[in-house]
Amino acid sequence: MTAVGRSPGTHRVQMWGLVLIVLALVTIVPAILAAFEGGLLPGRTGPPIEALTVERTTLAPGSIELTVRNTGPDAVQVAQVGVNDTYVDFGGGTEPIARLQSERLQLHYPWISGQPYTVSILTSTGVVMEHTVPAAVTTPKPGADLVWVMTILGTCVGVIPVALGMLVLPALRRAGRGTVKVLLAFTVGLLGFLAVDATVEGFALGELSGEAFGGPRLVLLGAGLAFLGLTAIDRWLDRRRRGQEAATGGRLALMVAIGIGLHNAGEGLAIGSAYAVGELAVGAALVVGFALHNTTEGLAIVAPLASERPPIGSLLVLGAIAGAPVIPGAVIGVAVDNAALSAVLLGVGVGAIIQVIIQISRPLRGRDSRLLEPAVIAGLAGGVAVMYLTGLLIPA
């Protein structure tokens, strides 16, 4: 019931007007500061603050190309570049690099395959910034062959292991309700371990990207966006399936698959980035390690479906949602190799997993609304332990 003389349409107009006013104020103030080029702010005294971030390293026979970005507040002039404490000839960087601008430095250096190298960048003010190449290998050129390699690697790391883990569904159907609850708790422990692991790795990548783009806060940004996005999806599914109790397990499985898929996209990005700079030992041990690690993710997807009989097509879609994102992630990683982008995508995976954990935790409550029953605690500990132990098998 609305107030006299005021229609719902009028109320919506007032709300949108308030939103537009707030957005205008938020936009106008930075625009004024930008128009005066910071002249309205007090001047900063002292020596210049210089910071360069190496976004990409490209190695070709006889040369090392660095794509550097100025992530500090002041312009940076590159004076000298050294490799392993020896100054080398280089091209590019003749003009000062402005804030947030990038430049390519072409180093003329006869590097040896498989050897580590430390590149030192000396600025005109005497500041030295270092970048390490753990193992020098020729950077693969973008093309169909590279996409094919990343597709095969992503299939072995993501798609096949998830599918193998989902094969336990027939055994879950014969399990009792208590066993299913333990497996759901196992899933929460598994996802919690993935969230913590991705957060730690994301913070490390955020520090490499520089504070100009947010640094470790990029992980929080990605996590917040993913959490809000998945929450909106969950509300939409809830409205569509309201009153259909049988659809609860399918919805949980879908949310788990989306959360794991977003995490695996970040994992694929890390794989591609490592492959581009030679840090990834693409061998049988690595593939087996990732396969064991990700097989448990397939189990997490089908655990909510223990009391249902979904069609084969639905299971294939769930498996593709969870495992296939490794492939485009790996392709992007090998072509872009950007620490800031990696941090954001890992944060997206973290936010997705947190939202999924909230969804799965609801059926774990006992009759007296207690969450941490002994069986649930055992399942949580088991999920964390399995993910930790299988993670030890991954050599990279």
C-alpha positions in Angstrom: 0.0 0.0 0.0 1.5 3.3 -1.1 1.2 6.8 0.4 -1.7 9.0 -0.8 -0.8 10.8 -4.0 2.4 8.8 -4.6 2.6 6.0 -7.1 5.2 3.2 -7.2 6.5 4.7 -10.4 7.2 8.0 -8.7 9.1 6.2 -6.0 11.3 4.4 -8.5 12.0 7.7 -10.3 13.1 9.2 -6.9 15.4 6.3 -6.2 17.0 6.4 -9.6 17.4 10.2 -9.2 19.3 9.6 -5.9 21.5 7.0 -7.5 22.3 9.3 -10.4 23.2 12.2 -8.0 25.6 9.9 -6.1 27.2 8.7 -9.3 27.6 12.3 -10.5 29.3 13.3 -7.3 31.7 10.3 -7.4 32.6 11.1 -11.0 32.9 14.9 -10.8 35.5 15.1 -8.0 38.1 12.9 -9.7 37.4 14.7 -13.0 38.1 18.1 -11.4 41.4 16.7 -9.9 42.4 15.2 -13.3 41.6 18.5 -15.1 44.0 20.4 -13.0 46.6 17.6 -13.2 46.8 17.3 -9.4 47.4 21.1 -9.0 44.7 21.3 -6.3 46.6 18.9 -4.1 49.7 19.8 -2.1 53.0 19.1 -3.8 55.1 16.1 -2.7 58.6 16.7 -1.6 61.6 14.4 -1.5 63.2 12.0 -4.1 61.0 10.5 -6.8 59.3 7.2 -6.1 60.0 4.8 -8.9 58.6 1.3 -9.5 58.6 -0.9 -12.6 56.8 -4.1 -12.9 57.8 -6.7 -15.5 54.5 -7.9 -17.1 55.9 -10.3 -19.7 59.2 -11.9 -20.6 59.7 -13.1 -24.2 62.8 -15.1 -25.0 64.1 -15.6 -28.5 67.6 -16.8 -29.7 70.0 -14.1 -28.7 67.5 -11.7 -27.1 65.3 -11.2 -24.0 62.4 -8.9 -24.4 60.8 -7.4 -21.2 57.4 -5.6 -21.2 57.7 -3.3 -18.2 55.0 -1.0 -16.7 55.5 2.0 -14.5 53.4 1.2 -11.4 54.8 4.1 -9.3 53.7 7.7 -9.0 56.6 9.3 -10.9 58.0 8.9 -14.4 60.9 6.4 -14.7 63.9 6.7 -17.1 65.7 3.5 -17.8 69.5 4.1 -17.9 71.1 0.7 -18.0 70.1 -3.0 -18.0 72.2 -5.8 -16.8 71.9 -9.6 -17.0 73.6 -11.6 -14.2 75.6 -8.5 -13.1 76.8 -7.7 -16.7 75.5 -4.7 -18.5 74.1 -5.4 -21.9 73.0 -3.4 -25.0 69.3 -2.9 -25.2 66.7 -1.1 -27.3 63.6 0.8 -26.2 63.1 2.9 -23.1 64.6 6.0 -24.7 61.9 8.3 -23.2 60.8 8.4 -19.6 58.0 5.9 -18.9 55.0 7.8 -17.5 52.8 6.5 -14.7 50.8 3.4 -15.7 52.5 3.4 -19.2 54.4 0.4 -20.5 57.5 0.0 -22.6 59.4 -2.9 -24.3 63.0 -3.4 -23.5 64.9 -5.5 -26.1 68.0 -7.0 -24.5 70.8 -8.3 -26.7 72.1 -11.3 -24.8 73.1 -14.8 -25.9 71.2 -16.7 -23.1 71.6 -20.5 -22.7 68.5 -22.7 -22.5 67.6 -24.0 -19.1 69.8 -21.5 -17.2 68.4 -19.0 -14.6 69.0 -15.3 -15.2 68.5 -12.2 -13.1 67.8 -9.0 -15.1 68.7 -5.7 -13.3 67.1 -2.5 -14.5 69.0 0.7 -13.4 67.0 4.0 -13.5 68.5 7.4 -14.0 68.2 8.1 -10.3 70.3 5.0 -9.4 67.4 2.8 -8.3 67.8 -0.9 -9.3 64.9 -3.2 -9.9 65.4 -6.9 -10.5 63.5 -9.6 -12.4 64.3 -13.3 -12.3 63.9 -15.8 -15.1 64.0 -19.2 -13.3 64.7 -21.3 -16.5 65.3 -19.7 -19.8 63.4 -21.3 -22.7 62.3 -20.0 -26.0 58.9 -18.4 -25.6 56.3 -20.3 -27.7 54.8 -18.3 -30.5 51.0 -17.8 -30.5 49.3 -20.0 -33.1 47.2 -23.1 -33.7 49.9 -25.5 -32.4 50.2 -23.7 -29.1 46.4 -23.6 -28.7 46.4 -27.4 -29.4 49.0 -28.1 -26.8 47.1 -26.0 -24.2 43.9 -27.8 -25.1 45.5 -31.2 -24.6 47.1 -30.1 -21.3 43.9 -28.6 -20.1 41.9 -31.7 -20.9 44.3 -33.9 -19.0 44.5 -31.6 -16.1 40.8 -30.5 -15.8 38.3 -32.3 -17.9 39.4 -36.0 -17.5 40.1 -35.8 -13.7 36.7 -34.2 -13.0 34.9 -36.8 -15.1 36.7 -39.6 -13.3 35.7 -38.2 -9.9 32.0 -38.0 -11.0 32.0 -41.7 -11.7 31.4 -42.4 -8.0 27.8 -41.2 -8.3 26.3 -44.8 -8.6 28.1 -45.8 -5.4 26.8 -42.6 -3.6 23.2 -43.6 -4.5 23.5 -46.7 -2.4 24.9 -44.8 0.5 22.9 -43.8 3.6 21.9 -40.2 4.5 24.7 -40.1 7.1 27.3 -41.1 4.5 26.0 -38.4 2.2 26.3 -35.8 4.9 29.9 -36.8 5.5 30.6 -36.5 1.8 29.1 -33.0 1.7 31.3 -32.0 4.6 34.2 -33.5 2.8 33.2 -31.3 -0.2 33.2 -28.2 2.1 36.7 -29.1 3.4 37.9 -29.6 -0.1 36.6 -26.3 -1.4 37.8 -24.5 1.8 41.3 -25.7 1.1 41.1 -24.5 -2.6 39.9 -21.1 -1.4 42.8 -20.6 1.0 45.3 -21.9 -1.5 44.0 -19.6 -4.2 43.9 -16.6 -1.8 47.6 -17.1 -0.8 48.7 -17.5 -4.5 46.5 -14.5 -5.5 48.1 -12.2 -2.9 51.5 -13.2 -4.1 50.6 -12.4 -7.7 49.0 -9.2 -6.6 52.2 -8.0 -5.0 54.0 -8.7 -8.3 51.5 -6.6 -10.2 52.3 -3.4 -8.2 50.2 -1.2 -6.0 49.1 1.0 -8.9 46.5 -1.5 -9.9 45.5 -2.5 -6.4 48.1 -5.1 -5.5 46.7 -7.9 -3.3 43.4 -6.1 -3.2 42.8 -7.3 -6.7 42.1 -10.7 -5.2 39.4 -9.2 -2.9 37.9 -7.3 -5.9 37.6 -10.5 -7.9 36.3 -12.4 -5.0 33.6 -9.8 -4.2 32.4 -9.7 -7.8 32.2 -13.4 -8.1 30.4 -13.8 -4.8 27.8 -11.2 -5.8 27.4 -12.7 -9.2 26.9 -16.2 -8.0 24.5 -15.0 -5.3 22.4 -13.3 -8.0 22.4 -16.6 -10.0 21.4 -18.5 -6.9 18.5 -16.2 -6.2 17.4 -16.5 -9.9 17.4 -20.3 -9.7 15.6 -20.2 -6.4 12.7 -18.1 -8.0 12.5 -20.5 -10.9 12.5 -23.6 -8.9 10.6 -22.5 -5.8 8.5 -25.3 -4.4 10.4 -28.0 -6.2 12.2 -29.8 -3.4 13.8 -32.3 -5.8 15.7 -29.6 -7.6 17.7 -28.7 -4.5 20.5 -31.3 -5.2 20.8 -30.3 -8.8 21.0 -26.6 -7.9 23.8 -27.3 -5.4 25.7 -29.4 -7.9 25.4 -26.6 -10.5 26.7 -24.1 -8.0 29.6 -26.4 -7.0 30.5 -26.9 -10.7 30.5 -23.1 -11.4 32.6 -22.4 -8.3 35.1 -25.1 -9.3 35.1 -24.0 -12.9 36.0 -20.5 -12.0 38.8 -21.8 -9.8 40.0 -24.0 -12.5 40.1 -21.1 -15.0 42.6 -19.4 -12.6 44.5 -22.7 -12.4 44.7 -22.9 -16.2 45.9 -19.3 -16.3 48.7 -20.2 -13.9 49.6 -23.3 -16.0 49.8 -21.3 -19.2 51.9 -18.5 -17.6 54.3 -21.1 -16.2 54.5 -22.8 -19.6 55.4 -19.6 -21.3 58.4 -18.9 -19.2 59.6 -22.5 -18.8 58.6 -23.1 -15.2 56.2 -25.9 -15.9 57.8 -29.4 -16.3 55.2 -30.9 -18.7 55.7 -34.5 -17.8 53.9 -37.6 -16.6 54.4 -36.8 -13.0 52.9 -33.4 -13.3 49.8 -34.6 -15.3 49.3 -37.4 -12.7 49.6 -35.0 -9.8 47.1 -32.6 -11.2 44.8 -35.5 -12.1 44.7 -36.8 -8.6 44.3 -33.3 -7.2 41.3 -32.5 -9.4 39.6 -35.9 -9.3 38.3 -35.0 -5.9 36.6 -32.0 -7.5 34.4 -34.4 -9.5 33.4 -36.1 -6.2 32.4 -32.7 -4.9 30.1 -32.1 -7.8 28.1 -35.3 -7.5 27.9 -35.4 -3.7 24.7 -33.3 -3.7 23.2 -35.6 -6.3 23.4 -38.8 -4.2 19.6 -39.0 -3.7 18.8 -38.1 -7.3 19.1 -39.7 -10.8 20.1 -36.9 -13.1 20.3 -37.6 -16.9 23.6 -38.3 -18.4 23.4 -35.1 -20.4 23.1 -33.0 -17.2 26.2 -34.8 -15.7 28.2 -34.0 -18.9 27.2 -30.4 -18.7 28.2 -30.2 -15.0 31.6 -31.8 -15.8 32.2 -29.4 -18.6 31.4 -26.4 -16.5 33.9 -27.5 -13.8 36.7 -28.9 -15.9 36.7 -27.2 -19.3 37.6 -23.7 -18.1 41.2 -24.9 -17.6 41.6 -24.9 -21.4 40.8 -21.2 -22.1 42.6 -20.3 -18.9 45.8 -22.0 -20.1 45.5 -20.4 -23.6 45.1 -16.9 -22.0 47.9 -17.5 -19.6 50.4 -18.5 -22.2 49.5 -15.6 -24.4 49.1 -12.8 -21.8 51.2 -13.7 -18.7 49.9 -10.8 -16.6 50.2 -10.9 -12.8 47.3 -8.5 -12.2 44.9 -10.5 -14.4 46.0 -13.7 -12.7 45.3 -12.2 -9.3 41.8 -11.1 -10.3 40.9 -14.4 -11.8 42.1 -16.3 -8.7 40.0 -13.9 -6.7 37.0 -14.8 -8.8 37.6 -18.4 -8.0 37.9 -17.6 -4.3 34.6 -15.7 -4.2 32.8 -18.4 -6.2 34.0 -21.1 -3.8 33.0 -19.1 -0.7 29.5 -18.7 -2.1 29.3 -22.4 -2.9 30.5 -23.3 0.7 27.6 -21.3 2.1 25.2 -23.2 -0.1 26.5 -26.6 0.8 26.7 -25.8 4.5 22.9 -25.5 4.9 22.1 -29.2 4.5 24.9 -30.1 7.0 23.0 -28.8 10.0 21.6 -31.4 12.4 18.2 -31.6 13.9 19.2 -29.3 16.7 20.7 -26.8 14.2 24.2 -27.7 15.2 26.7 -27.5 12.3 29.8 -29.1 13.7 28.6 -32.7 14.5 31.3 -35.3 14.8 30.6 -36.8 11.4 30.7 -33.3 9.8 34.0 -32.5 11.5 35.4 -35.8 10.2 34.3 -34.9 6.7 35.7 -31.4 6.8 39.1 -32.7 8.1 39.1 -35.4 5.4 38.5 -32.9 2.6 41.3 -30.7 3.8 43.7 -33.6 4.3 43.0 -35.2 0.8 43.6 -31.9 -1.0 46.8 -31.2 0.9 48.2 -34.7 0.3 47.3 -34.7 -3.4 48.8 -31.2 -3.7 52.1 -32.6 -2.6 52.2 -34.7 -5.7 52.3 -31.6 -8.0 55.9 -30.7 -8.7 55.2 -27.2 -10.1 
